[in-house]
C-alpha cells in the first residue's frame, strides 16, 4: 500500500505539471498547423526531425532506460559517492558519443533523407536535407535531457523533468511567431533546437542540493558503467525496433498524396495527448518504484505495483480512446481547422485518428510491462518481442495501405501495439507468478464496460447536437464539443462509481483526503 501511495502521489504531481506541458504542446501544434497546414513544408519538417528523433530515442532513450535501475541500485546499496561517479561517467560518455553522432549526421544528411523519404520530390528533398542538418544537434541535447531527467526521477524529484515538455513547447511557439515570418520553416527548425537546449538547462539547477557531485572524467572500468553497457545495447535494439513503427509510417506515407504525412502526425499528436498526460505520468512514477522493488527482491509487491499501474492507465486511456473515436472530427476541427489547415486536412486527420486510438491502451500498458522487464534488468525479452511485432507491423502496413491509404498505416500501428502488449504480458507471467490477475482483469472489464456505455451515450449526444447546432460557427462547434465531452465524462464517472472500480475509488479517496 505504501508503494501505491508513493506511485499515486508522484503520478499526480507529474500529471498536474504535464497538463500545462501538453496544453502548450497542443498550442504548439495549432500554431504550426495554422502556419503550414498539411503542406510540403510540414512534411519536410516532420521527415527532417524523424532522423535525429529516431537516433536520440534509440540511443538516448535506451541509455536513460538502462541507467535508472543501475543508478537506483547503486544509490540504495552503495551511497551517494558511487552514484555520483556513475552519473558523471555516464553523462560525460553520452556527451562525447552523441556529439560525434551529431557531426556525422550533419555530414551525411542527404544520404539519410534519400533513405527515409524516397517518394519526395527534388524540392522537398532539398528542403528536408537543410532542415535535417539544422536539427541534428537535437540528438545530443535530447539525450542529455533524458539522462538528467532519469537521475532526478531516481532521486524522487519529478517536478523539473515533467516541466521540460512545457519548456520545449513554449520555446517552439515563440520561434513560430518570431522566426518563422522571416525565415519560414527554417525558423521552426531553429526553434526546435532551442527548445531542446532549454530542456537541458532548466534541469541542471535541480541537481544542486541532491547530494551528488560532478566528476569531469570518463571511466569505462566502473562497475555501474559496465552494467549499463551490458543492458543498453539490448534496450537500443528493442527501442530501435519500436521506433521502426514511426519510420515505416513516414517512409510509406512519403509515397502517398501530399499532406498524408502531416495528417498522420497531427492525428498521432491527438492520440498521444491522453498517452502523454496519463501514461507518461504513471510510467515516470512507477519505473523508479519498480526498480527499487526489484533491487530489494520484493517480487510480489513488484507484481502488485505493475498491476496497479496497468489499471491506472486503463482508467484514463480506455475512455479517452473511445471518446476520441466518437468525436474525432469535431475535435480535429476545433483544434486545428484554421489558416492553412482546411476541411480536407480535417477529414484526413480525423480518418487516421480513428484508427490510431484503437491501440492507445495497448501502447500505455506495454510501457508499464516493459518497464517491469527493465526493472528486473531483463532487456533481452522485450527485444525478441519487438522484432517479432515490427515484422507483423510491416506486413500489415503494406497490406492495409492499399485499401485505407494513410489510415491503413495507423490501423497497422494499433494492431501491432495490441500484439506487443499481449506477448509481453504473457511472457512476464512466468517471471512473476504471484501477479494478481483476477484483480487486473475484473477492473479492466469494469473500466471497459463503463467506457463503452459512455461511448454509446456520446454517439447519440453527438448526433443530436450536430443537427441542432450551427456547425459553421466556431461558437457552435465549441458548444457541441464541450457539451458532448462534458456529458461523456459525467456518464463515465457515474458508471465507474456504480461498478466500484478499485483504482478510481482509491484515487478519489486520496483526492478527498487531500482536499480535507
Secondary structure, 3 states (H helix, E strand, C coil): CHHHHHHHHHHHHHHHHHHHHHHHHHHHHHHHHHHHCCCHHHHHHHHHHHHHHHHHHHHHHHHHHHHHHHHHHHHHHHCHHHHHHHHHHHHHHHHHHHHHHHHHHHHCHHHHHHHHCCCCCHHHHHHHHHHHHHHCCHHHHHHHHHHHHHHHHHCCCCHHHHHHHHHHHHHHHHHHHHCHHHHCHHHHHHHHHHHHHHHHHHHHHHHCCCCCCCCCCCCCCCHHHHHHHHHHHHHHHHHHHHHHHHHHHHHHHCCCCCCHHHHHHHHHHHHHHHHHHHHHHHHHHHHHHHHHHHHCCCHHHHHHHHHHHHHHHHHHHHHHHHHHHHCHHHHHHHHHCCCCCCHHHHHHHHHHHHHHHHHHHHHHHHHHHHHHHHHCCCCHHHHHHHHHHHHHHHHHHHHHHHHHCHHHHHHHHHHHHHHHHHHHHHHHCCCCCCCCHHHHHHHHHHHHHHHHHHHHHHHHHHHHHHHHCCCCCHHHHHHHHHHHHHHHHHHHHHHHHHCCCHHHHHHHHHHHHHHC
